[in-house]
Amino acid sequence: MAADKDSLDARVPPTCPAAISQILTHAWHHDLAGLKPLLNVPGRASVQEPTTGETPLHAAIRACGPAAAGSNSDPAAVKAATAVVEELFFSGAIWNDVDSNNETPGDVAARLGQTDLYTMCVEAGVRAELLFGLLEGYEALSSEDEDEDMAEEEAEEAGGENGTAEVEIEDPDEAPELVDTEIVDENPDRAFAPPQPANGGDVNSEDYLRSNLVYSDGKLVDADKNGVMMAWETSIMRASVDALLPGLEAGRKILNIGFGMGIVDKMFHETKPARHHIIEAHPEVLTYINGPDCEFGKDWEAAGSEKGAYQVHEGRWQDVIPQLLEAGETYDAIYFDTFGEDYAQLRMFFTEYVPGLLEESGKFSFFNGLGADRQICYDVYTKVVEMHLSDAGMDVEWREMDVDMQGLGAEGEGEWEGVKRRYWTLDKYRLPVCAFMG
């Protein structure tokens, strides 16, 4: 039996509007025949209970209850739930809507141990993210007259004289009650939005580059207390350098994008590379690099075997990389760790630039914090990155490593003291090691 917090009465209270309650109840009871006719208007598959945030996906998954050890608790219930979840996704249900407990449907499935349903949510997230990538930057243009005509046509199709939507059915004797048009989702396009941080908004690159930074207590934070880089990442950087430079062979050519606290660059420098290039855009980080407390200033640059062998390139990587390509620079190891940029920028880097920068036998990696404050988002991005790297002609090997969660648990405590948002909540890190196919 489900816990009280996961009961139907708790998630769909008597105060729920009847039209929304109707859909949620059908989803909860895995009544596909009763639910399907109610989903014929865009947005209905993603309606939410006003107080609990319950969606039909949440309801269908939650109703299965906890899985028994080693297997799903009720195979028949899971089979019925699978059919309902499949229909909901087919009808436009949104995979990453959160309820009042800050859980997506996939989070509920994971917590209950319903692995098959969790996998369906991950697959839906991958489809949505891939579609978002295709639609990004596209804007349909239409005149005001066309918009008005379309609105009138949709109103005629959706509503009758009494203002309710008519549901198409095969058998009038099995007709469900008409559902009010007021439950239609006002923003069904949010299905194509990328996963958002579980507890706070992202920082865009322009604002970050204008912000003031503070180096203190093993942290680099901006003026809004967003963590740009933190010392707890050191073990990840260590593993990344070891993966990019097997045996830590000297004399290699290295490119690092994003200096931050200089953690990874210190490790690269210890290998005595033949060329070591760093790209950094933030003015205050550049000031720190050239200051007395940093080993990567002018003296470091002068220590290279030839002019330009060791160099900090000042500016956005989007501006610097084309210059390096034009100069014919290539590298054995490339690491990418920027701040305030979304996944589209990382994808552009490894799709458009890595093929020209990386030696044939070289390796590429990046700090894999994509969706790292929610397990399902991390799993979705893992699959999306694999697909996009494959499109770019690269294979990726994921090396999973433990993250020391001592001190990384509670918001605002331990390592997160003085940091606005906990950008990492997972106990496993997937280190990407990328190389050209073949």
C-alpha positions in Angstrom: 0.0 0.0 0.0 1.3 3.4 -0.9 2.3 5.8 1.9 -0.1 8.5 2.8 1.8 11.1 1.0 1.5 9.0 -2.2 -2.2 8.2 -1.8 -4.8 9.3 -4.3 -6.6 11.4 -1.7 -3.4 13.2 -0.9 -2.4 13.9 -4.5 -5.9 14.6 -5.9 -7.8 16.4 -3.0 -11.5 17.2 -3.1 -10.7 20.8 -4.0 -9.2 19.7 -7.3 -11.3 21.1 -10.3 -13.6 18.3 -11.5 -12.3 18.3 -15.0 -8.7 17.9 -13.9 -9.6 15.4 -11.3 -11.3 13.3 -14.0 -8.1 13.0 -16.0 -5.9 12.4 -13.0 -8.2 9.7 -11.6 -8.4 7.8 -14.9 -4.6 8.0 -15.0 -4.3 6.8 -11.4 -6.5 3.8 -12.0 -4.7 3.0 -15.3 -8.0 3.3 -17.1 -6.7 3.7 -20.6 -10.1 3.3 -22.2 -11.5 6.1 -20.1 -8.5 8.3 -20.3 -7.7 8.2 -24.0 -10.8 10.1 -25.2 -10.0 12.9 -22.8 -6.6 13.6 -24.3 -7.7 14.8 -27.7 -6.9 18.5 -27.0 -3.3 19.6 -26.7 -2.2 20.2 -23.2 -4.6 17.8 -21.5 -1.9 15.1 -21.0 0.0 17.5 -18.9 -2.6 19.2 -16.7 -1.6 19.7 -13.1 -3.6 19.6 -9.8 -3.4 23.2 -8.6 -2.1 22.5 -5.1 -0.1 19.3 -5.4 1.2 19.7 -8.9 0.2 16.2 -9.8 0.2 15.4 -13.5 -1.3 12.4 -15.2 2.2 11.0 -15.5 2.8 11.4 -11.8 -0.5 9.7 -11.0 0.0 6.7 -13.3 3.5 6.1 -11.9 2.7 6.8 -8.2 -0.3 4.5 -8.2 2.0 1.5 -8.8 3.5 1.9 -5.3 7.0 0.8 -4.2 8.5 -2.1 -6.2 9.3 -5.2 -4.3 13.0 -6.1 -3.8 14.4 -7.2 -7.1 11.2 -6.9 -9.1 8.2 -4.6 -9.7 5.6 -5.0 -7.0 2.6 -5.9 -9.2 3.5 -6.9 -12.8 -0.2 -6.4 -13.9 -0.3 -2.9 -12.5 3.0 -2.0 -14.0 1.9 -3.3 -17.4 -1.2 -1.2 -17.2 0.7 1.8 -16.1 3.2 1.3 -18.9 0.3 1.5 -21.4 -1.1 4.7 -19.8 2.4 6.3 -19.6 3.0 5.5 -23.2 -0.3 7.0 -24.3 0.4 10.1 -22.2 3.7 10.7 -23.8 2.2 10.1 -27.2 -0.4 12.8 -26.3 2.3 15.4 -25.3 2.8 14.8 -21.6 5.8 16.7 -20.3 8.5 14.5 -18.8 10.1 17.0 -16.5 7.1 18.8 -14.8 7.7 19.0 -11.1 5.0 18.5 -8.4 4.7 20.1 -5.0 7.5 17.7 -3.7 9.8 19.0 -6.4 9.7 15.6 -8.1 9.3 14.9 -11.8 7.5 11.7 -12.8 10.8 10.1 -13.3 11.9 11.1 -9.8 8.8 9.4 -8.4 9.5 6.2 -10.5 13.1 6.2 -9.2 12.1 6.7 -5.6 9.5 3.8 -5.9 12.0 1.6 -7.6 9.9 1.3 -10.8 12.8 0.9 -13.1 10.8 0.3 -16.3 8.7 3.4 -15.9 11.8 5.4 -15.0 13.4 4.2 -18.3 10.3 5.4 -20.2 10.7 8.9 -18.6 14.4 9.0 -19.5 13.6 8.0 -23.1 10.9 10.7 -23.3 13.4 13.3 -21.9 15.9 12.3 -24.6 13.3 12.7 -27.3 12.3 16.1 -26.0 15.8 17.4 -25.6 16.7 16.2 -29.2 13.6 18.0 -30.5 14.5 21.1 -28.5 17.9 21.1 -30.1 16.3 20.9 -33.6 13.9 23.7 -32.8 16.3 26.0 -31.0 16.6 29.3 -32.8 13.6 28.6 -35.0 10.8 31.1 -34.8 7.7 30.8 -37.0 6.6 34.1 -38.5 3.0 35.0 -39.0 0.9 38.1 -39.4 -1.6 39.3 -36.8 -4.5 38.4 -39.2 -3.2 34.9 -39.5 -2.9 34.6 -35.7 -6.5 35.8 -35.3 -7.8 33.4 -38.0 -6.0 30.5 -36.4 -7.3 31.3 -33.0 -10.9 31.4 -34.4 -10.4 28.1 -36.1 -9.1 26.5 -32.9 -11.9 27.9 -30.9 -14.5 26.5 -33.3 -12.8 23.1 -33.2 -12.3 23.0 -29.4 -15.6 24.4 -28.2 -19.3 24.2 -28.9 -22.1 26.7 -28.1 -21.9 25.9 -24.4 -18.1 26.6 -24.3 -17.0 23.1 -23.6 -14.8 20.9 -25.7 -16.4 18.0 -27.5 -14.7 14.7 -27.1 -14.7 12.4 -30.1 -15.7 8.8 -29.2 -16.5 5.7 -31.1 -19.3 4.5 -28.8 -21.7 7.2 -27.5 -22.7 4.9 -24.7 -19.2 5.0 -23.3 -18.8 8.8 -23.5 -17.0 10.4 -20.6 -18.3 13.7 -19.2 -17.2 16.7 -21.3 -14.1 18.4 -20.0 -14.0 22.1 -19.6 -11.7 24.0 -22.0 -10.2 25.8 -19.0 -7.9 22.8 -18.3 -6.1 23.1 -21.6 -2.4 23.8 -20.9 -1.6 27.4 -21.6 2.0 26.5 -22.5 2.4 23.0 -24.0 5.6 24.1 -25.7 7.4 23.8 -22.3 7.7 20.2 -23.3 10.5 21.3 -25.6 12.4 23.2 -22.9 15.7 21.8 -21.6 15.8 20.3 -18.1 16.0 23.1 -15.5 18.0 23.1 -12.3 16.1 21.5 -9.5 16.6 24.4 -7.1 17.3 27.6 -8.9 17.8 29.3 -12.3 20.9 29.2 -14.4 23.3 32.1 -15.0 23.8 33.3 -18.6 27.3 33.9 -20.0 26.8 37.7 -20.5 25.8 38.3 -16.9 28.6 36.1 -15.6 31.3 37.9 -17.6 30.1 41.2 -16.1 29.9 39.9 -12.6 32.4 40.4 -9.7 34.1 37.2 -8.6 35.5 36.2 -5.2 38.2 33.6 -4.5 37.9 32.4 -0.9 37.8 29.2 1.2 38.3 26.8 -1.7 35.5 28.4 -3.8 35.2 30.8 -6.7 31.8 32.5 -6.6 30.2 35.4 -8.5 28.4 38.4 -7.0 25.2 36.4 -6.7 27.0 33.6 -4.8 26.7 31.2 -7.7 29.5 28.6 -7.4 31.7 29.0 -10.5 34.3 26.4 -9.3 34.8 24.7 -6.0 37.6 22.7 -4.4 35.5 19.5 -4.1 35.9 19.1 -7.8 39.6 18.4 -7.4 39.2 14.6 -7.5 37.2 14.9 -10.7 39.9 17.0 -12.3 42.5 14.5 -11.2 40.6 11.7 -12.9 40.1 13.8 -16.0 43.8 14.5 -16.4 44.7 10.9 -15.9 42.1 9.8 -18.5 43.2 12.4 -21.1 46.9 11.8 -20.6 47.3 8.0 -19.9 50.6 7.5 -18.0 50.8 11.3 -17.7 53.2 11.3 -20.6 55.4 14.5 -20.9 55.7 16.5 -24.0 52.0 16.6 -25.0 50.0 19.5 -26.4 47.2 20.6 -24.2 44.2 23.0 -24.5 42.0 23.9 -21.5 39.0 26.2 -21.9 38.0 27.8 -18.6 40.7 28.5 -16.0 38.5 29.1 -12.9 40.6 28.2 -9.9 43.4 26.7 -12.0 42.9 23.2 -10.5 43.1 21.3 -13.8 45.8 23.5 -15.3 48.1 22.9 -12.4 47.7 19.1 -13.0 48.3 19.6 -16.7 51.4 21.7 -16.0 52.9 19.0 -13.8 53.1 16.7 -16.8 55.6 19.1 -18.5 53.6 19.6 -21.7 55.3 20.8 -24.9 52.4 23.2 -25.5 49.8 24.3 -22.9 47.2 26.8 -24.0 44.5 28.2 -21.7 41.4 30.2 -22.8 39.8 32.4 -20.2 37.2 35.1 -20.7 36.4 36.6 -17.3 38.3 39.9 -16.6 38.7 39.2 -12.9 40.0 35.7 -13.5 42.5 37.1 -15.9 43.6 39.7 -13.3 44.1 36.8 -10.8 46.2 34.9 -13.3 48.5 37.8 -13.7 48.7 38.5 -10.0 51.2 37.4 -7.4 49.2 34.4 -6.1 49.0 32.5 -9.4 51.7 30.5 -11.2 50.3 31.0 -14.7 51.2 34.6 -15.4 53.9 36.1 -17.6 56.8 34.1 -16.0 54.9 30.9 -16.8 54.4 32.0 -20.4 58.1 32.8 -20.7 59.1 29.4 -19.5 57.8 27.7 -22.6 60.2 26.0 -25.0 59.3 28.7 -27.6 57.2 31.8 -27.8 53.5 30.9 -27.6 54.1 27.4 -26.3 52.7 28.3 -22.9 50.0 30.9 -23.3 46.8 32.3 -21.8 44.4 33.4 -24.5 42.2 36.2 -23.2 38.6 36.3 -24.5 35.6 34.1 -25.2 36.4 30.7 -26.6 34.0 31.4 -29.4 36.3 34.2 -30.5 39.7 32.6 -29.7 39.2 29.1 -31.2 38.8 30.3 -34.8 42.2 32.1 -34.4 43.8 28.9 -33.1 42.4 26.9 -36.0 43.6 29.5 -38.5 47.1 29.2 -36.9 47.0 25.5 -37.4 47.1 24.6 -33.7 46.3 21.0 -32.7 46.2 19.3 -29.4 46.6 15.8 -27.8 44.3 16.6 -24.9 41.4 19.1 -24.8 39.4 19.9 -21.7 36.3 22.1 -21.6 34.8 23.6 -18.4 33.1 27.0 -18.9 30.5 28.7 -16.7 27.2 30.3 -17.6 26.8 28.5 -20.9 24.1 26.0 -21.8 24.5 22.6 -23.4 24.1 24.1 -26.9 27.5 25.8 -26.6 29.2 22.6 -25.5 27.6 20.8 -28.4 28.7 23.5 -30.8 32.3 23.2 -29.5 32.7 19.4 -29.9 30.7 19.4 -33.2 32.2 22.3 -35.0 35.7 22.8 -33.5 37.0 19.7 -31.8 37.4 17.8 -35.1 39.8 20.5 -36.3 41.7 21.0 -33.0 42.2 17.4 -31.8 45.0 15.2 -33.0 43.9 11.9 -34.6 44.9 9.9 -31.5 43.9 12.7 -29.1 41.3 12.7 -26.3 38.7 15.3 -25.4 36.7 15.7 -22.1 34.6 18.2 -20.3 33.2 18.8 -16.8 30.1 16.7 -16.9 27.7 18.7 -14.7 24.8 18.5 -17.2 21.6 18.2 -15.1 23.7 17.1 -12.1 21.2 18.3 -9.5 18.6 15.8 -10.6 19.4 12.1 -11.5 16.9 11.8 -14.3 18.3 15.0 -16.0 21.8 13.6 -15.7 20.7 10.3 -17.3 18.9 12.2 -20.1 21.9 14.3 -20.9 24.2 11.2 -20.9 22.2 9.7 -23.7 21.8 13.0 -25.6 25.6 13.7 -25.4 26.3 10.2 -26.7 24.1 10.8 -29.8 25.5 14.2 -30.5 29.1 13.0 -30.1 28.3 10.2 -32.5 27.0 12.7 -35.0 30.3 14.5 -34.7 32.3 11.3 -35.4 33.3 10.6 -31.8 33.0 7.8 -29.4 32.6 8.4 -25.7 33.6 6.2 -22.8 31.9 7.0 -19.5 34.1 6.3 -16.5 31.9 6.3 -13.4 33.5 7.4 -10.2 32.2 8.0 -6.7 31.7 11.5 -5.4 32.5 12.1 -1.8 29.2 13.4 -0.6 30.4 14.2 2.9 29.8 17.9 3.2 28.0 18.0 -0.2 24.6 17.0 1.2 22.6 19.9 2.6 21.8 23.2 0.8 23.8 26.0 2.4 25.9 23.8 4.6 29.4 22.2 4.4 30.9 22.8 1.0 27.8 24.8 0.0 28.0 27.3 2.8 28.0 30.7 1.2 27.0 29.3 -2.2 23.6 30.2 -3.6 22.7 26.9 -5.3 23.8 23.4 -4.9 24.7 22.5 -8.5 25.7 18.9 -7.6 23.5 16.4 -5.7 24.6 13.0 -7.1 26.9 10.4 -5.6 28.3 9.3 -9.0 30.2 11.3 -11.6 30.3 10.1 -15.2 33.6 11.2 -16.6 33.4 11.5 -20.5 36.5 10.3 -22.4 36.0 11.2 -26.1 38.0 10.1 -29.1 37.5 9.9 -32.8 35.8 6.8 -34.1 38.0 4.1 -35.5 
